[in-house]
C-alpha cells in the first residue's frame, strides 16, 4: 500500500465524510446528477497556542496537540513526495498548504466524532482491536504487516489508536444513517436544459402545442448526459438530483404533466414526469448517495454546534 493511499485511508475512511458502511481496509504489498459535496473548510488562522504543550486547535475545550497535527502533516507531505510531487516548488508549497488545512479539519472532525461517540456511549473494546489486528496479521503475514507499519512511520500503538478511531467513526456513521429508508417513492422523469429563459419559453410553447418532448430534448437540451436519450433522468427518489428545483418540480407533477420553466444554477429546465411509483427499492448507488448525504449532514451539525478554536496557519 503506497503512502498516499494509506494517508487517505487513515484520515478519510475513519472520519465519515463518505458512506457509513465502509469496511476497515487491510494493508496490502453538466447534468442533473447526484449531489457531490464540494465545500472547502475555512483556513486555519492565528498561531500555535501559548500553552505548556502547544495546541493546533481547541475543540469543545479538548486540545488538539500541535505535535499530533504536525505528525499527520508530515505523513501527508510524504504521500505527496511518494506521488512524485516536489513540495519545494511554488505549486508544491501551495498543495502542501492546502494539505495542512485538510489535515487540521480532518483531525477536528475526528475529535468531534469521538466526542459524540463518548456522549452516546459508543466504544470499541481492546479485545475487538486485538481481534482485528490479529486478522490483519494473519491475512498479510507477520513480516509484511510489520514492514507496513515501518513504512508508515507508525508504531503498533499508533495503529491501534487509528483503528479505534476508524471503528468508532464507522459505528457513529451507521447510527447517523439509520433513518435512511431502503424503499421510497420514485419518479421517472425527463428534462430539457437550456441556457436562457427565452429559449426555454420557446420550447415550452412547442410542447404545449403538441411537440414531442423526446425529440425537442435531443435537439435543444444542453445536458449532454441525458440529451441523446431524450432527457431521460431515469427513476429517482427524493434527495438525489443536484438541482433541488428540478426535483421539487418533478415530485409536484403527475404522469404526463409538463412543468413550467424552472430556473436552477445550471440554467433553465422543463420537466416531464413519465411515471410515479409509490414504493420502490432504492438502488444501491442512490442508497449510498443518500447515506453519504445523511452522514455529511450529521457531521455538519456537529461542526455547526461546536466551539472550535484554531491556532495554526496553513503556511508551512
LUMPA-592147 format. One record per residue: residue number from 1; residue in three letters; y, x, z of N, C-alpha, C in turn. Coordinates in steps of 0.1 Angstrom, whole numbers, padded with zeros to 4 digits. Atoms other than C-alpha are relative to their C-alpha. Layout:
BEGIN
i_aa_n_yy_n_xx_n_zz_ca_yy_ca_xx_ca_zz_c_yy_c_xx_c_zz
NUM_Ala_Y_X_Z_Y_X_Z_Y_X_Z
...
//
This chain:
BEGIN
i_aa_n_yy_n_xx_n_zz_ca_yy_ca_xx_ca_zz_c_yy_c_xx_c_zz
1_Unk_-0012_0008_0000_0000_0000_0000_0012_0009_0000
2_Unk_-0011_-0008_0001_0033_0015_-0011_0010_-0004_0011
3_Unk_-0010_0002_-0010_0062_0019_0013_0009_-0013_-0002
4_Unk_-0009_0012_0003_0084_-0007_-0005_-0007_-0013_0003
5_Unk_0008_0012_-0002_0057_-0033_-0004_-0002_-0002_0015
6_Unk_0003_0002_-0014_0049_-0026_0032_0013_-0004_0008
7_Unk_-0012_0004_-0007_0085_-0028_0044_0003_-0015_-0003
8_Unk_-0002_0014_0003_0089_-0062_0026_-0009_-0008_0008
9_Unk_0009_0008_-0008_0058_-0074_0044_0004_-0001_0014
10_Unk_-0003_0001_-0014_0068_-0064_0079_0013_-0007_0003
11_Unk_-0013_0006_-0002_0103_-0076_0075_0001_-0015_-0005
12_Unk_-0002_0014_0006_0099_-0108_0054_-0012_-0009_0004
13_Unk_0011_0009_-0002_0064_-0122_0059_0000_-0005_0015
14_Unk_0000_0005_-0014_0069_-0124_0097_0012_-0007_0004
15_Unk_-0013_0006_-0004_0103_-0139_0096_0002_-0014_-0006
16_Unk_-0001_0014_0004_0096_-0173_0080_0011_-0004_-0009
17_Unk_-0010_0003_0010_0121_-0171_0052_-0007_-0008_-0011
18_Unk_0007_0006_0010_0094_-0183_0029_-0010_-0010_0006
19_Unk_0009_0011_-0004_0064_-0206_0032_-0006_0003_0014
20_Unk_0005_-0002_-0013_0049_-0212_0066_-0014_0004_0001
21_Unk_0014_-0002_-0001_0013_-0209_0057_-0004_0013_-0008
22_Unk_0002_-0013_0006_0011_-0172_0049_-0011_0007_0008
23_Unk_0010_-0008_-0007_-0020_-0152_0057_0006_0014_0004
24_Unk_-0005_-0013_-0003_-0014_-0119_0075_-0005_0010_-0010
25_Unk_0005_-0009_0010_-0016_-0092_0048_-0008_0011_0006
26_Unk_0008_-0010_-0004_-0041_-0065_0050_0004_0013_-0007
27_Unk_-0004_-0013_0007_-0031_-0028_0044_-0011_0005_-0009
28_Unk_0010_-0005_0009_-0049_-0016_0013_0007_0011_-0008
29_Unk_-0003_-0012_0007_-0053_0020_-0005_0009_-0004_-0013
30_Unk_-0009_0011_-0008_0194_-0231_-0168_-0008_-0012_-0001
31_Unk_0009_0012_0000_0172_-0261_-0159_0001_-0007_0013
32_Unk_0000_0007_-0012_0168_-0287_-0133_-0014_0004_0007
33_Unk_0012_-0006_-0005_0142_-0267_-0114_0000_0000_0015
34_Unk_0000_-0001_-0015_0131_-0263_-0077_0010_0009_0005
35_Unk_-0011_-0008_-0006_0158_-0250_-0054_-0005_0013_0005
36_Unk_0002_-0013_-0005_0160_-0214_-0045_0012_0004_0009
37_Unk_-0010_-0004_-0009_0179_-0201_-0015_0006_0013_-0004
38_Unk_-0006_-0012_0004_0204_-0175_-0028_0011_0004_0009
39_Unk_-0011_-0004_-0009_0227_-0173_0002_-0002_0014_0005
40_Unk_0001_-0014_-0006_0235_-0138_0015_0007_0000_0013
41_Unk_-0006_0000_-0013_0242_-0130_0051_0013_0006_0001
42_Unk_-0013_-0006_-0001_0276_-0122_0063_-0001_0015_0004
43_Unk_0002_-0015_-0004_0281_-0084_0066_0003_0002_0014
44_Unk_-0003_-0004_-0014_0279_-0069_0100_0013_0007_0001
45_Unk_-0013_-0006_-0002_0311_-0057_0115_0001_0008_0013
46_Unk_-0003_-0008_-0012_0326_-0035_0142_-0009_0012_0001
47_Unk_0008_-0013_-0003_0308_-0005_0158_-0010_-0002_0010
48_Unk_0010_0002_-0010_0278_0000_0180_0006_-0002_0014
49_Unk_-0005_0004_-0013_0283_-0014_0214_0001_0012_0010
50_Unk_-0001_-0011_-0009_0296_0010_0241_-0008_-0002_0013
51_Unk_0008_0002_-0011_0267_0004_0264_-0009_0012_0002
52_Unk_0008_-0011_-0003_0244_0029_0281_-0011_0002_-0011
53_Unk_0009_-0001_0011_0218_0021_0254_0006_-0008_-0011
54_Unk_-0008_0006_0010_0237_0014_0222_-0007_-0012_-0007
55_Unk_0006_0012_0006_0231_-0020_0206_0006_-0002_-0014
56_Unk_-0004_0004_0013_0232_-0031_0170_0006_-0014_0000
57_Unk_-0005_0014_0000_0237_-0068_0179_-0004_-0005_0014
58_Unk_0004_0007_-0012_0235_-0092_0208_-0003_-0014_-0005
59_Unk_0005_0013_0005_0215_-0124_0201_-0003_-0009_0012
60_Unk_0001_0009_-0011_0220_-0152_0226_-0002_0008_0013
61_Unk_0001_-0008_-0012_0225_-0125_0252_-0010_0011_0000
62_Unk_0011_-0009_0001_0195_-0105_0242_0004_0012_-0009
63_Unk_-0004_-0011_0008_0202_-0070_0229_-0010_0004_-0011
64_Unk_0008_-0007_0011_0190_-0056_0196_0004_0014_0000
65_Unk_-0004_-0014_-0002_0189_-0019_0202_0003_0007_-0013
66_Unk_-0004_-0008_0011_0206_0004_0178_-0011_0009_-0005
67_Unk_0011_-0009_0004_0176_0027_0178_-0011_-0008_-0008
68_Unk_0010_0008_0008_0153_-0001_0166_0005_-0004_-0013
69_Unk_-0006_0003_0013_0177_-0011_0139_0000_0012_-0009
70_Unk_0000_-0012_0009_0181_0024_0126_-0014_0004_-0004
71_Unk_0014_-0003_0004_0143_0029_0126_-0004_-0009_-0012
72_Unk_0003_0009_0011_0140_-0001_0103_0008_0003_-0013
73_Unk_-0008_-0004_0011_0169_0011_0081_-0007_0012_-0006
74_Unk_0007_-0012_0006_0150_0044_0077_-0012_-0004_-0008
75_Unk_0011_0004_0008_0119_0026_0066_0004_-0006_-0013
76_Unk_-0005_0006_0012_0140_0006_0041_0004_0011_-0010
77_Unk_-0005_-0012_0008_0156_0039_0028_-0012_0007_-0006
78_Unk_0012_-0007_0005_0121_0054_0025_-0007_-0009_-0012
79_Unk_0005_0008_0011_0110_0024_0004_0007_0001_-0013
80_Unk_-0008_-0002_0012_0139_0029_-0019_-0004_0013_-0007
81_Unk_0004_-0013_0006_0130_0066_-0024_-0013_-0001_-0006
82_Unk_0013_0001_0006_0094_0057_-0030_0000_-0007_-0013
83_Unk_-0001_0008_0013_0105_0033_-0057_0008_0008_-0010
84_Unk_-0007_-0008_0010_0124_0061_-0074_0015_-0001_0000
85_Unk_-0014_0002_0000_0159_0052_-0063_0007_0011_0008
86_Unk_-0007_-0011_-0007_0183_0080_-0054_0011_-0005_0008
87_Unk_-0010_0006_-0010_0202_0070_-0023_0012_0008_0001
88_Unk_-0012_-0008_0000_0227_0098_-0028_0010_-0004_-0011
89_Unk_-0009_0004_0011_0242_0082_-0059_0009_-0012_0005
90_Unk_-0008_0012_-0004_0270_0056_-0057_-0008_-0013_0000
91_Unk_0008_0012_0001_0246_0030_-0068_-0010_-0001_0011
92_Unk_0010_-0001_-0011_0220_0041_-0043_0007_-0003_0014
93_Unk_-0007_0002_-0012_0246_0041_-0015_0004_-0015_0002
94_Unk_-0003_0015_-0001_0256_0005_-0024_-0012_-0008_0003
95_Unk_0012_0007_-0003_0220_-0006_-0024_-0004_0002_0014
96_Unk_0004_-0003_-0014_0214_0011_0009_0009_-0008_0010
97_Unk_-0009_0008_-0008_0245_-0007_0024_-0005_-0014_0000
98_Unk_0005_0014_0000_0231_-0040_0012_-0013_-0001_0008
99_Unk_0012_0000_-0008_0198_-0030_0027_0002_0000_0015
100_Unk_-0004_0000_-0015_0214_-0023_0061_0003_-0014_0004
101_Unk_-0003_0014_-0003_0228_-0058_0060_-0013_-0008_0001
102_Unk_0013_0007_0001_0194_-0072_0051_-0008_0003_0013
103_Unk_0007_-0004_-0012_0177_-0053_0079_0005_-0006_0012
104_Unk_-0006_0005_-0012_0201_-0064_0105_-0002_-0015_0001
105_Unk_0002_0015_0000_0199_-0101_0095_-0014_-0004_0003
106_Unk_0014_0003_-0002_0161_-0100_0094_-0004_0003_0015
107_Unk_0003_-0003_-0015_0159_-0084_0129_0006_-0011_0008
108_Unk_-0006_0011_-0008_0183_-0111_0142_-0008_-0012_-0002
109_Unk_0009_0012_0002_0161_-0138_0126_-0012_0002_0008
110_Unk_0012_-0002_-0008_0131_-0122_0143_0002_-0003_0014
111_Unk_-0003_0002_-0015_0148_-0123_0177_0001_-0015_0002
112_Unk_-0002_0015_-0001_0158_-0160_0171_-0013_-0007_0000
113_Unk_0013_0007_0001_0123_-0170_0162_-0008_0003_0013
114_Unk_0007_-0003_-0012_0108_-0152_0191_0006_-0007_0013
115_Unk_-0006_0008_-0011_0133_-0168_0215_-0004_-0015_-0001
116_Unk_0005_0014_0001_0124_-0202_0201_-0014_-0002_0004
117_Unk_0015_0000_-0004_0087_-0194_0205_-0001_0000_0015
118_Unk_0001_0000_-0014_0093_-0185_0241_0003_-0013_0007
119_Unk_-0004_0013_-0006_0111_-0218_0248_-0011_-0010_-0003
120_Unk_0011_0010_0003_0082_-0237_0231_-0013_0004_0006
121_Unk_0013_-0004_-0006_0055_-0218_0249_-0010_0006_-0010
122_Unk_0009_-0006_0011_0041_-0202_0217_-0002_0015_0002
123_Unk_0003_-0014_-0003_0024_-0169_0224_-0011_0005_-0008
124_Unk_0012_-0006_0006_-0001_-0145_0210_-0006_0009_0010
125_Unk_0006_-0008_-0011_-0026_-0130_0234_-0004_0014_-0005
126_Unk_0005_-0013_0003_-0037_-0094_0235_-0013_0000_-0007
127_Unk_0013_0001_0006_-0072_-0105_0227_0000_-0004_-0015
128_Unk_-0001_0003_0015_-0061_-0121_0194_0005_0012_-0008
129_Unk_-0005_-0012_0007_-0042_-0090_0184_-0012_0010_-0001
130_Unk_0011_-0010_0001_-0072_-0068_0192_-0010_-0004_-0010
131_Unk_0010_0004_0010_-0095_-0090_0171_0005_0001_-0014
132_Unk_-0006_-0001_0014_-0071_-0090_0141_0000_0015_-0004
133_Unk_0000_-0014_0003_-0067_-0052_0143_-0014_0005_-0002
134_Unk_0014_-0004_0002_-0105_-0048_0146_-0005_-0004_-0014
135_Unk_0003_0005_0013_-0109_-0069_0115_0006_0009_-0011
136_Unk_-0006_-0008_0010_-0084_-0048_0096_-0006_0014_-0001
137_Unk_0007_-0013_0000_-0101_-0016_0106_-0013_-0001_-0007
138_Unk_0013_0002_0007_-0134_-0029_0095_0001_-0002_-0015
139_Unk_-0002_0003_0014_-0121_-0041_0062_0005_0012_-0008
140_Unk_-0007_-0012_0007_-0101_-0009_0053_-0007_0013_0003
141_Unk_0006_-0013_-0004_-0121_0017_0071_0009_0007_0010
142_Unk_-0008_-0006_-0010_-0110_0036_0102_0009_0010_-0005
143_Unk_-0008_-0011_0005_-0098_0066_0083_0012_-0005_-0008
144_Unk_-0011_0005_0008_-0078_0046_0058_0010_-0007_0008
145_Unk_-0009_0007_-0009_-0063_0024_0085_0009_0010_0007
146_Unk_-0008_-0011_-0007_-0052_0055_0105_0010_0006_-0009
147_Unk_-0009_-0007_0009_-0037_0071_0074_0011_-0009_-0004
148_Unk_-0011_0010_0003_-0018_0039_0066_0010_0000_0010
149_Unk_-0010_-0001_-0011_-0002_0040_0100_0009_0012_-0001
150_Unk_-0008_-0013_0001_0008_0076_0095_0010_-0001_-0012
151_Unk_-0009_0001_0012_0022_0069_0060_0012_-0009_0003
152_Unk_-0012_0009_-0003_0044_0041_0075_0008_0005_0012
153_Unk_-0007_-0005_-0011_0055_0062_0104_-0001_-0009_0012
154_Unk_0002_0010_-0011_0041_0037_0129_-0012_0005_0009
155_Unk_0011_-0001_-0009_0020_0041_0160_-0008_-0013_0000
156_Unk_0007_0013_-0002_-0007_0016_0168_0007_-0010_0008
157_Unk_-0008_0010_-0008_0016_0001_0194_0011_-0006_-0009
158_Unk_-0010_0006_0009_0043_-0003_0168_-0006_-0011_-0009
159_Unk_0007_0010_0009_0018_-0021_0145_-0003_-0012_0008
160_Unk_0003_0012_-0008_0007_-0044_0174_0013_-0008_0002
161_Unk_-0012_0008_-0002_0043_-0054_0180_0004_-0007_-0012
162_Unk_-0003_0007_0012_0049_-0062_0144_-0010_-0011_-0003
163_Unk_0010_0011_0003_0016_-0081_0141_0003_-0012_0010
164_Unk_-0003_0011_-0009_0026_-0101_0172_0011_-0008_-0005
165_Unk_-0012_0007_0005_0060_-0109_0157_-0004_-0009_-0012
166_Unk_0004_0007_0012_0044_-0119_0124_-0008_-0012_0003
167_Unk_0009_0011_-0004_0018_-0141_0141_0008_-0011_0006
168_Unk_-0009_0009_-0007_0044_-0158_0163_0009_-0007_-0011
169_Unk_-0009_0006_0011_0067_-0164_0132_-0008_-0010_-0008
170_Unk_0008_0010_0008_0038_-0180_0113_-0003_-0012_0008
171_Unk_0003_0012_-0009_0029_-0203_0142_0013_-0009_0001
172_Unk_-0012_0008_-0001_0065_-0213_0146_0004_-0007_-0013
173_Unk_-0003_0006_0013_0069_-0219_0109_-0009_-0012_-0002
174_Unk_0009_0011_0001_0038_-0241_0110_0005_-0012_0007
175_Unk_-0006_0011_-0008_0054_-0262_0137_0012_-0006_-0007
176_Unk_-0012_0005_0007_0086_-0264_0116_-0003_-0009_-0012
177_Unk_0003_0008_0012_0068_-0279_0086_-0010_-0011_0003
178_Unk_0009_0010_-0003_0046_-0303_0104_0004_-0014_-0005
179_Unk_-0005_0013_0005_0068_-0332_0093_0000_-0002_-0015
180_Unk_0000_0001_0015_0065_-0324_0056_-0013_-0007_-0004
181_Unk_0012_0007_0003_0041_-0350_0042_-0007_0006_-0012
182_Unk_0008_-0005_0012_0013_-0343_0017_0000_-0010_-0011
183_Unk_-0001_0010_0010_0019_-0376_-0001_0014_-0006_0001
184_Unk_-0013_0006_0000_0052_-0392_-0011_0002_-0008_-0013
185_Unk_-0004_0006_0012_0069_-0414_-0037_0004_0010_-0011
186_Unk_-0004_-0009_0011_0072_-0397_-0071_0007_-0008_-0011
187_Unk_-0007_0005_0011_0095_-0403_-0100_-0004_0009_-0012
188_Unk_0002_-0007_0013_0086_-0394_-0136_0013_-0003_-0008
189_Unk_-0013_0002_0007_0119_-0388_-0154_0003_0010_-0011
190_Unk_-0005_-0010_0010_0136_-0371_-0183_0015_0000_0001
191_Unk_-0015_-0001_0000_0172_-0359_-0187_0005_0007_-0012
192_Unk_-0007_-0007_0010_0197_-0347_-0212_0012_0007_0007
193_Unk_-0010_-0007_-0006_0221_-0320_-0201_0009_0006_-0011
194_Unk_-0010_-0006_0010_0254_-0311_-0220_0011_0005_0008
195_Unk_-0011_-0007_-0007_0285_-0292_-0212_0012_-0008_0003
196_Unk_-0012_0008_-0002_0312_-0318_-0214_-0003_-0015_0002
197_Unk_0001_0015_-0003_0317_-0354_-0202_0001_-0007_-0013
198_Unk_-0003_0007_0013_0330_-0364_-0237_-0013_0000_-0008
199_Unk_0013_-0001_0008_0297_-0352_-0253_-0010_-0009_0007
200_Unk_0010_0009_-0007_0276_-0370_-0226_0003_-0014_-0003
201_Unk_-0004_0014_0002_0296_-0402_-0231_-0004_-0004_-0014
202_Unk_0004_0003_0014_0289_-0400_-0269_-0015_-0002_-0001
203_Unk_0014_0002_0000_0252_-0396_-0263_-0004_-0012_0007
204_Unk_0003_0013_-0007_0251_-0424_-0238_0003_-0012_-0008
205_Unk_-0002_0011_0009_0267_-0447_-0263_-0011_-0001_-0010
206_Unk_0012_0001_0010_0239_-0438_-0288_-0012_-0006_0007
207_Unk_0012_0006_-0008_0213_-0446_-0261_0002_-0015_0002
208_Unk_-0003_0014_-0002_0230_-0479_-0253_-0001_-0008_-0012
209_Unk_0001_0006_0013_0229_-0487_-0290_-0014_0000_-0005
210_Unk_0014_0000_0004_0191_-0482_-0291_-0005_0013_-0004
211_Unk_0005_-0013_0004_0189_-0445_-0297_-0012_0005_0008
212_Unk_0012_-0005_-0007_0157_-0426_-0288_0003_0011_0009
213_Unk_-0004_-0010_-0010_0161_-0406_-0256_-0007_0013_-0004
214_Unk_0007_-0013_0003_0135_-0380_-0266_0006_0007_-0011
215_Unk_-0006_-0007_0012_0150_-0373_-0300_0014_0005_0004
216_Unk_-0013_-0005_-0004_0185_-0371_-0285_0000_0012_0009
217_Unk_0002_-0012_-0009_0173_-0347_-0258_-0003_0012_-0008
218_Unk_0004_-0011_0009_0157_-0325_-0284_0012_0006_-0008
219_Unk_-0012_-0003_0008_0189_-0325_-0304_0011_0006_0008
220_Unk_-0013_-0004_-0007_0216_-0321_-0278_-0002_0007_0014
221_Unk_0001_-0005_-0014_0202_-0311_-0244_0002_0016_0000
222_Unk_-0002_-0015_-0003_0213_-0276_-0231_-0010_0005_0010
223_Unk_0011_-0004_-0009_0183_-0275_-0207_-0011_0006_-0009
224_Unk_0010_-0006_0009_0161_-0250_-0226_-0014_-0002_0005
225_Unk_0014_0001_-0005_0132_-0255_-0203_-0006_-0014_-0002
226_Unk_0005_0014_0002_0129_-0293_-0210_0003_-0005_-0013
227_Unk_-0005_0005_0012_0146_-0297_-0243_-0011_-0003_-0010
228_Unk_0011_0002_0010_0115_-0293_-0265_-0009_-0011_0003
229_Unk_0009_0011_-0004_0096_-0319_-0245_0008_-0013_0002
230_Unk_-0008_0012_-0001_0124_-0345_-0248_0007_-0001_0013
231_Unk_-0007_0001_-0013_0140_-0336_-0215_-0009_-0004_0012
232_Unk_0009_0004_-0010_0108_-0343_-0195_0000_0008_0012
233_Unk_0000_-0007_-0013_0111_-0334_-0159_-0013_-0001_0008
234_Unk_0012_0002_-0007_0076_-0344_-0150_0001_-0009_0012
235_Unk_-0001_0007_-0013_0067_-0361_-0117_0005_0009_0011
236_Unk_-0005_-0008_-0011_0086_-0350_-0086_0003_-0009_0011
237_Unk_-0004_0007_-0012_0091_-0362_-0050_0015_0004_0003
238_Unk_-0014_-0004_-0005_0125_-0361_-0032_0000_0014_0005
239_Unk_-0002_-0013_-0005_0138_-0327_-0024_-0004_0012_-0008
240_Unk_0005_-0011_0009_0126_-0307_-0054_0010_0004_-0010
241_Unk_-0009_-0005_0010_0153_-0307_-0080_0012_0007_0006
242_Unk_-0011_-0008_-0004_0181_-0282_-0078_0013_-0008_0000
243_Unk_-0012_0009_0001_0207_-0309_-0087_-0003_-0013_0008
244_Unk_0003_0013_-0008_0207_-0335_-0059_0006_-0012_-0006
245_Unk_-0006_0012_0007_0230_-0357_-0080_-0010_-0006_-0010
246_Unk_0010_0005_0010_0203_-0359_-0107_-0012_-0007_0007
247_Unk_0011_0005_-0008_0176_-0365_-0081_0003_-0014_0005
248_Unk_-0004_0013_-0006_0195_-0393_-0064_0001_-0010_-0010
249_Unk_-0001_0010_0011_0203_-0410_-0097_-0014_-0004_-0004
250_Unk_0013_0004_0005_0166_-0409_-0107_-0007_-0009_0010
251_Unk_0007_0009_-0010_0154_-0425_-0074_0007_-0013_0001
252_Unk_-0007_0013_0000_0180_-0452_-0079_-0003_-0009_-0012
253_Unk_0003_0007_0013_0166_-0462_-0113_-0014_-0006_0000
254_Unk_0013_0006_0003_0136_-0484_-0123_-0005_0005_-0013
255_Unk_0005_-0005_0013_0113_-0475_-0151_0006_-0007_-0012
256_Unk_-0006_0005_0012_0130_-0478_-0185_0015_0001_0001
257_Unk_-0014_0000_-0002_0165_-0477_-0170_0006_0014_-0003
258_Unk_-0007_-0012_0003_0191_-0451_-0180_0012_0001_0008
259_Unk_-0012_-0002_-0009_0218_-0437_-0157_0013_0001_-0008
260_Unk_-0013_-0003_0005_0255_-0434_-0163_0000_0015_-0001
261_Unk_-0002_-0014_0000_0268_-0399_-0169_0001_0006_0014
262_Unk_0001_-0006_-0013_0261_-0377_-0139_0005_0014_0000
263_Unk_-0005_-0013_0000_0281_-0346_-0131_-0007_0008_0011
264_Unk_0005_-0009_-0009_0265_-0316_-0114_0006_0013_-0002
265_Unk_-0004_-0014_0002_0271_-0279_-0110_-0004_0006_-0013
266_Unk_0006_-0005_0013_0251_-0274_-0142_0007_-0006_-0012
267_Unk_-0006_0006_0011_0271_-0298_-0164_0000_-0015_0002
268_Unk_0000_0015_0000_0268_-0335_-0173_-0014_-0005_-0005
269_Unk_0014_0004_0003_0234_-0353_-0173_0000_-0015_-0003
270_Unk_0005_0014_0002_0219_-0386_-0185_-0014_0000_0004
271_Unk_0014_0000_-0005_0187_-0395_-0167_-0007_-0014_-0004
272_Unk_0008_0012_0002_0160_-0420_-0177_-0013_0002_0008
273_Unk_0013_0001_-0008_0131_-0430_-0154_-0011_-0006_-0009
274_Unk_0011_0004_0008_0098_-0433_-0171_-0010_-0008_0009
275_Unk_0010_0006_-0009_0076_-0442_-0141_0003_0003_0014
276_Unk_-0001_-0002_-0015_0076_-0446_-0103_-0014_-0002_0006
277_Unk_0012_0001_-0007_0046_-0440_-0082_0003_0000_0015
278_Unk_-0004_0001_-0014_0050_-0452_-0046_-0007_0010_0009
279_Unk_0008_-0009_-0009_0023_-0429_-0031_-0008_0009_-0009
280_Unk_0007_-0010_0008_0012_-0397_-0048_-0002_0013_0008
281_Unk_0001_-0013_-0007_-0002_-0365_-0035_0009_0010_-0006
282_Unk_-0010_-0011_0005_0024_-0337_-0037_-0008_0012_-0005
283_Unk_0008_-0011_0005_0011_-0310_-0059_0003_0013_0008
284_Unk_-0001_-0012_-0008_0006_-0275_-0043_0013_0007_-0001
285_Unk_-0012_-0007_0002_0036_-0259_-0058_0012_-0007_0006
286_Unk_-0011_0008_-0006_0060_-0287_-0048_-0001_0000_0015
287_Unk_0002_0000_-0014_0044_-0288_-0014_0005_0013_0006
288_Unk_-0004_-0013_-0005_0050_-0251_-0010_0016_0000_0001
289_Unk_-0015_0000_0000_0087_-0256_-0020_0006_-0008_0011
290_Unk_-0005_0008_-0010_0092_-0284_0004_-0002_0006_0014
291_Unk_0002_-0007_-0012_0077_-0264_0032_0009_0012_0002
292_Unk_-0010_-0010_-0001_0099_-0235_0024_0013_-0005_0004
293_Unk_-0013_0007_-0002_0129_-0258_0024_0001_-0004_0015
294_Unk_0000_0004_-0014_0119_-0272_0059_0001_0013_0009
295_Unk_0000_-0012_-0008_0113_-0237_0072_0014_0007_0000
296_Unk_-0013_-0006_0001_0146_-0224_0059_0010_-0008_0009
297_Unk_-0009_0008_-0007_0164_-0254_0074_-0001_0002_0015
298_Unk_0002_-0002_-0014_0148_-0248_0108_0006_0014_0004
299_Unk_-0006_-0013_-0003_0159_-0211_0107_0015_-0001_0000
300_Unk_-0015_0001_0001_0194_-0220_0096_0005_-0008_0012
301_Unk_-0004_0007_-0012_0196_-0244_0125_0000_0009_0012
302_Unk_0000_-0010_-0011_0186_-0216_0149_0012_0009_-0001
303_Unk_-0012_-0009_0002_0213_-0194_0134_0013_-0007_0003
304_Unk_-0013_0008_-0002_0240_-0222_0135_0003_-0002_0014
305_Unk_-0002_0003_-0014_0235_-0228_0172_-0001_0013_0009
306_Unk_0002_-0013_-0008_0230_-0191_0182_0014_0007_0002
307_Unk_-0012_-0008_-0003_0256_-0168_0198_-0004_0014_-0005
308_Unk_0004_-0012_0006_0253_-0137_0176_0012_0009_-0001
309_Unk_-0011_-0010_0001_0275_-0106_0180_-0006_0013_-0007
310_Unk_0005_-0012_0008_0271_-0077_0155_0009_0012_0004
311_Unk_-0007_-0012_-0004_0281_-0042_0165_-0001_0012_-0010
312_Unk_0002_-0010_0009_0272_-0022_0134_0006_-0003_-0014
313_Unk_-0006_0001_0014_0287_-0016_0099_-0011_0001_-0010
314_Unk_0010_-0001_0010_0268_-0019_0067_0001_0014_-0007
315_Unk_-0002_-0013_0006_0282_0015_0057_-0009_0010_0007
316_Unk_0010_-0009_-0005_0255_0042_0061_0007_0010_0010
//
